[in-house]
Amino acid sequence: MEKLFKLKQNGTTVRTELVAGLTTFMTMAYIIALNPNLLTGFAVGTPLWNAVFVATCLASFIGTACLAFAANKPFAMAPGMGLNSFFASVAASMAGIAGVSYLEGFQAALVIILVEGIIFLLLSLLNIREKIVHAIPLGIRIGVAPAIGLMLMNIGLGSNAGVYNADGNPFYVMKDFFGALTAGSIKEQLGDAWPTMVLTVATMFIGLFVIIALAHRKVKGSVLIGMLVASAINWAGQAIFLKTDPFANLKGASWVPPMKDMVENTFFKFNFGVLADIGWITVITIIITFCIIDMFDTIGTLVGTATRAGMIDDKGDMPQMKQALISDAVGTVVGSATGTSTVTTFIESAAGVEEGGRTGLTALTTAVLFLLALFLSPIAAIIPPAATSAALIYVGILMLAGLSKIDFSDMTQTVPVALMLLTMPVSGSIGHGIGLGLISYTVIMLFTGKGKKVPVLTYVLSVIFLVKFFLAVKI
C-alpha cells in the first residue's frame, strides 16, 4: 500500500484512508437507488431499473478505481446528479419523436453518452481539458470550493432531507420547516408527516453537533461516527415515536445482483437507428450540452475538493489533473456500455477528504464498496438521508474557509465568486456557476481596459457559455 499510494509522503495511514473511503461512500450511497429511480421514472423492480442499478454500481466502481490507481487522488465517481435527469428527459423525448418505446429511446441516449465519453477521453489525452482548467482565472478557481460548500449545505438542508405527507407532497427542512411562518402552520400542512419531519430535523442537527464536537477534539473518523450516531437516533425514533420498523427493508430483500437484466437490456445495447430518426443536428446539440455540463462540473469538483485538501500548488493547479480527467472519461464510457448516464466526480468526495483521505486508497475503498453494493444494497438503503445531511452540512461549512483567500477589493475576483456562491446552490450546477463566473470576469476585464490580459481560451469559454445559456434548442 505504501509503494502503491505513497501514504507517508501524503501524511496519511491505511486506517485513515479506509475510514475516509467508507465516509465518502456513505455520503453518496444514495445514488445507488436514486439513479435508477430517475432514469426509469421510479419503475422500481422492472428489468430496466435492475439494469441501471447494476450499471450504476459497476460504472462507479470502475471509474473510481481507475482514478485511484491513475491519479492517486481521494475522489469518487458515480453517475452525476442533474445529468441523469437530463438524460432521462432526452431518452423520453427521443422515444416520443421516433415513436418507439422508452427502452429504445434509453438505448439511443446511451450512444450519446458513449460519444461524450470518447470525446472527453481524446481531449484528456491531448491535454486540451487540462488547458481549459488553466484558462479559468485563479480567483474563480479559488472561489469554486466555497461555492461548492454552499451547494453541499443546500443539498443537506434541502433536497437530501425531505419528507412526504399523506397526499404525496414533498416538504423540505430549510424551505418548509424553517421557512414556515409558525410551527403550527407547517404542522397543519404536513399532517401525519409532522413527526417524521421533527425526527428528520433532530437527526440532522444532532449528527452535525456530534461531528463538530468530535472534530474539535481531533477524533479520527468524526464525520463517520457522527453519521452513525445520527443513524442510530433516527432508527430509535422510528421505532419509539413513529411505531415503524427501520429495518423493514431488510426483510425479504434480494441480495443477488440482477446481472441478467443488465445484459438483456443495456449491456452494449446501443440503438443508432433512433438517432437517425430524430436528426443529427439535434443529436450533436445534445452531445455538446452534455459535454459542457459534465466538463465544468468535473473540473469544478476536482479543483474545489483538491483545494480543500491542500493538493493545489502555488499556481492553483492540481497535480495529476490529466490522469483524473482521463479516469472521468473512462467512467463515462463504461457507464454508457453498461447502461447509465454520464459518470462524473462527486462533490461528496469532500466528506472523505475531511476525514483525512489524501490518496487513491480512499478512492479504492469507495470503489470496492460500490462493487459490494451489488450484493449489500439493502444495508446502504437503511442509512437515513438526514444522517448523511449532517455530514454534507459540516463539510460545506468547512469549505467556506476558502473565501479568506479571495481579494474582495478586486472586482474581477469578487463579482465572479459572488455569482458562483449564488448560482451553484440555487441552480444545482457547478458547471453553470463556473460559466457565469467566467462571463462576468471577461466582461469586467474588458470594461476596465484589461481585456488584453485575458487569455484567448478564456474568451472562447465565455462565448461557449453565452451560447449555452441563450441559444434555445428544442428537442
Secondary structure, DSSP 8 states (H G I E B T S, - for coil): -HHHH-TTTTT--HHHHHHHHHHHHHHHTTHHHHHHHHHHTS-TTSHHHHHHHHHHHHHHHHHHHHHHHHT-----EEE-TTHHHHHHHHHHHHHHHHT--HHHHHHHHHHHHHHHHHHHHHHHHTTHHHHHHHTS-HHHHHHHHHHHHHHHHHHHHTTTSEEE-TT--EEEIIIIITTSSSHHHHHHHHGGGHHHHHHHHHHHHHHHHHHHHHHHTT-TTHHHHHHHHHHHHHHHHHHHTS---TTGGGTT---S--HHHHHHHTTT---HHHHHHH-HHHHHHHHHHHHHHHHHHHHHHHHHHHHHTT---TTS--TTHHHHHHHHHHHHHHHHHHT-S-EEE-TTHHHHHHTT--SHHHHHHHHHHHHHHHHHHHHHHTS-HHHHHHHHHHHHHHHGGGGGGS-TT-HHHHHHHHHHHHHHHHH--HHHHHHHHHHHHHHHHHHTT-GGGS-HHHHHHHHHHHHHHH-----
